[in-house]
């Protein structure tokens, strides 16, 4: 069940002061081991990008979300 939930949330959002600031894919090499963000669904990832979060330049989650 946990693996299924993880598969449904393949993106991670980093927040700062309650605002989304950067979106990553789950396996991104640039995710900090101290702050790996919050797992999110596709819709949450799209909403984060729409509200100003930047797409990580390393893992390019916007390509997976087809928002380029």
Protein Blocks (a to p, Z undefined) as FASTA:
>chain_A
ZZmmmmmmmcccddeehiafbdcdfklckbcfklgojaddfklmmmmmmnopacdfklom
mlmnopZZ
